[in-house]
Amino acid sequence: MAGLIRREDVDQVRERARIDEIVSAHVTLKPAGVGALVGLCPFHDERSPSFNVRPSVGRYHCFGCGEGGDVIEFVMKMDGLSFTEAIEYLAGKTGVQLRYEEGGAARPREEPGRRQRLLDAHRVAAEFYAEQLMGPDASAARTFLAERSFDRSDAELFGVGFAPKGWDALQRHLQGRGFTQAELVASGLMSQGHRGIYDRFRGRVMWPIRDVTGAVIGFGARRLFEDDQGPKYLNTPETSLYKKSHVLYGIDLAKREIAKGKRVVVVEGYTDVMAAHLSGVTTAVATCGTAFGADHAKVVRRLLGDTTAGGGMQLASGGTVGGEIIFTFDGDAAGQKAAERAYGEDQRFFAQTYVAVADDGMDPCDLRMARGPEAVRALVDGRKPLFAFVIQAKIKQFDLNTVEGRVSAVRAAAPEIVGIRDRSQRDGYMRQVAGWIGTEIDEVRREVARAASTPSQRRPADGARPASGATPVADGGRPASGAAPRLPAPDPRDPVARDERLALVAVLQYPQHVPASFDDLGEDAFAVPAWRAVHAAIRAAGGAAAGRELSAAQWVAAVLEQSSESVAIVVTQLSVASLPEDREAAVAAFVEGVVRRVVDLGLKRRVDDARSRLQRLDPADAETYNSAFAELLAIESERRALRESA
């Protein structure tokens, strides 16, 4: 079993991975004040940039949709990786050698550099195949693509290539680039025969299969010539890079739109993915030589971010909470079986699952050729709930003109109705099923109640995952962000709230310029509840004095460690927010000034409280009255000293 990555290695990865460089691969960032960058958010559609990045603290936050975190969380959300996968990916980019727990033993994996060598071999192979597509021996491959309405630019977009018919064309090319025979066999690009190794793919159209980071990890190949005795489609075998149950073709191109639009369209083949994307359905992906299964569901779930407990409910607008998974299948028996298998994975999503099947059974590639891109978009837009598709298919197996057939149809449909995620909609669906079968609603209700009380027939419902009913938890052990209560938002028109916010922004970003008097503020110094909670986390982290001894990123991380999840969201916002002062030379004076204003406000409140208390006292009680009066004078003196020092 894989061990945990050591904490110090995680911290080193977080420190070395420059968030501006990682984010810039997805977002065009522009300067926005001292030390701040801004761009259009990759997680939602917007016209005005509200996605803020502050490299010095290593964090980002979108003030439009609320997404935020550090470089690791960005990679997890952007590329659909788990926490461990994100660390390993960033470690590879930054040169950090990871160590794993479990008695100090390293996690079983390739020796240092081996994984990168295999990735390099696949990259070189993809370039080789792409070059061959334009050669004189690839006319059959070009004809294959042209017959499906794909031109040269389409092939280049998806990296489509051609594997020459010879037995060692790729082998000679890769060995000429310094790759060993052992590496070529381990990569899956070569097969081992009695006389040595030879090219696995020969005389075929080639599709590079990439992971979510865009790295080529395998290939899919389609037979072209009649003398090819191999299967119609041939994929890379299982390797340390390529696990077919985890791979989705097109995920590298679709991931950004999936995360943004909360929709995934699962098609059945490489050409269907190409046709869908070229038709404007840019969230299309396909499995590679296997049915859609539990591991594919995990990949999709991470991209959708569908951890909301209310996910899967359909709204009146037609949208859904948690997003949509749309499966396209052929209308034949094989497509029906694929739909039933997909329905078995339905409860793994906090999302609504649909199916899109053309009336004449054409797949997206055929639709695009016959009727144009509009037909492909219409196919997806005309999707129907997957459960309805499966139930109707079950009902069609029975003769509804007989009593026996209708009874059997109700019994076949009942367990599927029990599994409908949104319990509040089941009654309406029972009425619909009764109409399809032509029977009384009460008969359907009785059979559904019977199925619900029979564990062997009952599917997990209401968004429950099959494994457990525990609260969804994000990688790293903290509750998923969807479950965190939000602090009430301060009134932006309140001048006190504005000053208190600016002071906290200054303390988080520039503790070195914060006057020492800030750390003397008490727990009730901030009037706004949200800001008071952040101030409490700052105090728990050691105050601005502790921040002066740390790097900017370490200081914010220290405050986050003292924050509850709801407070951590606010800390991240403040740590990347821009200050009104955009002249670097004037930042120190601005920070000192805004912090002094908040300290002064706190002292003013204390003065007002002391005066109010004094007015309520009886001067005849000389000792108590004089003590309160002395306290008032001391606070006023402290306030004068603060103003004079400014």
Secondary structure, DSSP 4 states (H G I P E B T S, - for coil): -PPPBPHHHHHHHHHHS-HHHHHHTTS--EE-STT-EEE--SSS--SS--EEEETTTTEEEETTT--EEEHHHHHHHHHT--HHHHHHHHHHHHT----B-STTPPPS-PPTTHHHHHHHHHHHHHHHHHHHTTSGGGHHHHHHHHHTT--HHHHHHHT-EEE-SSSSHHHHHHHHTT--HHHHHHHTSEEEETTEEEES--SEEEEEEE-TTS-EEEEEEEE--TT--S-SEEEPPP-SS--TTT-EETHHHHHHHHHHH-EEEEESSHHHHHHHHHTT-TTEEEESSS---HHHHHHHHHHHT---TTTTPBPTTS-BTT-EEEEE--SSHHHHHHHHHHHHTGGG-SSEEEEE--TT---HHHHHHHH-HHHHHHHHHT-EEHHHHHHHHHHTTS-TTSHHHHHHHHHHHHHHHHT-S-GGGHHHHHHHHHHHHT--HHHHHHHHHHHHT-TTTPPP-TT--SS--PPPB-TTSSBPGGGSPPPPPP-TT-HHHHHHHHHHHHHHH-GGGS-GGGGG--TT--SSHHHHHHHHHHHHTTHHHHHHTS-HHHHHHHHHHTS-HHHHHHHHHHHHPPPS---GGGHHHHHHHHHHHHHHHHHHHHHHHHHHHHHHS-TTSHHHHHHHHHHHHHHHHHHHHHHHH-
